[in-house]
């Protein structure tokens, strides 16, 4: 709906709400697909704070599933997203591996 109304910046926010609520309620069906889409939309919109939040949600869900190595890798991705602050220019995130 947000895309149809020309509000692409709202899409990552809506995904945050959807993914958080599904993870919190432990409704894991299709959650990983939503997280993948959400993270891709955050990267597309250059929204690093929401990207990091969603990666944290994914790390938590991976822990819930006992997938410790993958959860650790995802947590490292959260930590690797850091601001390359350049005054007067839009921020761009430097993403680690």
C-alpha positions, 0 to 999 in steps of 0.5 A: 500500500505504501508503494502504491501511494508513493511513500517508499520510506514507509515500507521499511517501517511497516516491515519493522512492525510486521517482523517484530510482532511476528518474532515476539509472538513466535510466529515464524512461518514466512518470517525469514522471507519478510526479514529478507525483503525488509532488509533489502528495502532498508538497504534500498532506502539507505535506512541503516538504523532500521536495517540494523534493527531488523538484522538484530531481530533475525539474529534473535530468531536464529537463536530461537531456532538453535542456529547459533553460528548463523545468529552470531554471523548476523549479529556481526553484520549488525555491529559491522554497520557503522556510520561514515559520517561526512558533514553536509552529505547524506550518510552512507553506511559502510557494511562489513562482511 
